[in-house]
Amino acid sequence: MTGLLSQIFKYLILFIAVFYTIINFLALRQGSLQRSRRLFHAQNFFTLLMMFCCYFVIYMNTEDWMVLGFMGIQIAFFLSYMALFLHLYPDASRVILSNTVFLFAVGLIFLTRLDFDRATYQFLVGLCAMLLMLAVPVVIKHLRVLSKWAYLYAVAGIGLLVLVWRLGSTTYGAQLTLSLGPVKLQPSEFVKISFVFFAASMFRQKQSFGRVVLTTILAAAHVLVLVASTDLGSAFVYFIAYLFMLFVATHRPAFFAAGLGAGAVASVGAYYLFDHVRVRVQMWKDPFSDYENKGYQLSQSLMALSSGGLFGLGLCGGYPNTIPLARNDFIFSAICEELGLIFGALLILIYLGFIIQLFWISIRIKGRFYQLLGTGFAAMIGVQVFMHVGGVTAMIPSTGITLPLISYGGSSVLSTLIIVGIIQGLNITSAAERRQAAGEEVTFHG
């Protein structure tokens, strides 16, 4: 009976994802506030319905009442949080808010399926981060001085990355974490934020060639320290985000093309300099050539994708724990094994709609500094999604990048939610400026 119900719920979850994706793209179109609210409520309905279906299947397979209790706590928090956020900030982007909750909920569902204790930890970190998000729009609105601290951002960011390089612990060939007692942090996740603020501050005024060169040198220093720490995935994220910001600031395609060329040369150099990079490239080309050792992780990922097929094996019907690091670096494979490649494709489309909205806010807002902030952060999230999905599907060599808001990792979730809060702040500030220009009353409870 449990198996039959699991199969029924498998297709129901897929239909929920289809409807959510359609509504997500409908919500991208500009329309009346009433239409926006209807679509927002529809998205939330399907998010909560998906949570109920998934957690009920997990409960049927584990017979653990704590799973249902965990679901209830999440639903109560998400509903209360969204109501409070929109009460404080009526001009907030509803589609970004609903997508943030949906993606975070998907991550919690699969972490519960894989490791309940880690799922509860992830939820607690996310809860704290979302509460912190409530204050971020106020900071963005009232602290315009943030645009004047370019060199402080650079010194702090480079200094923290150097600290990790010299004192950080090594994980899978890369120096990533600093330990503060029982707490482990991945500082590169937070330096992403200061890095974008640095570049936006440097480019906030019309650029001379000399300033572009200076900014590029300081940006390259961030990237080179990451390379020295062999954290090449993060280095690539920083690099691509900087190229987007450089193009927006200068409107010169030649700079963007030159940056891509330099990146290609650096990638070749990394291949010859670092043993683990050569191993990853070789395993990307043929992971089954060393299946039992270095190619095991990618091989298991590809077999999980294949065994799941279009519709998946059903939640709790697969073997995701056979994939090393399934809860973080390879969580997309675990999702596709049990819910299918169609669900995985829909998840990518939801990310696409999410990222389009982030870029759309960046384009609409007034002020070069704010435009550059939004562009840099949107590019970072987009590159992370591409690198994670590309790595687990063998489109590109694996880089160990987490899937934003879904993969396990306190530092990743915390930094991503802060970034989303910053972009919400940009959107709220932009809406307030448009209302003031039109002579309308501005409602801002923060």
Helices and strands as residue ranges (DSSP letters): H 2-26, H 33-62, H 65-88, H 94-114, H 116-133, H 136-142, G 144-148, H 150-167, E 169-171, E 174-180, E 183-185, H 187-202, H 209-228, H 232-250, H 253-273, H 275-285, G 287-290, H 296-308, G 320-322, H 331-364, H 368-392, H 410-437
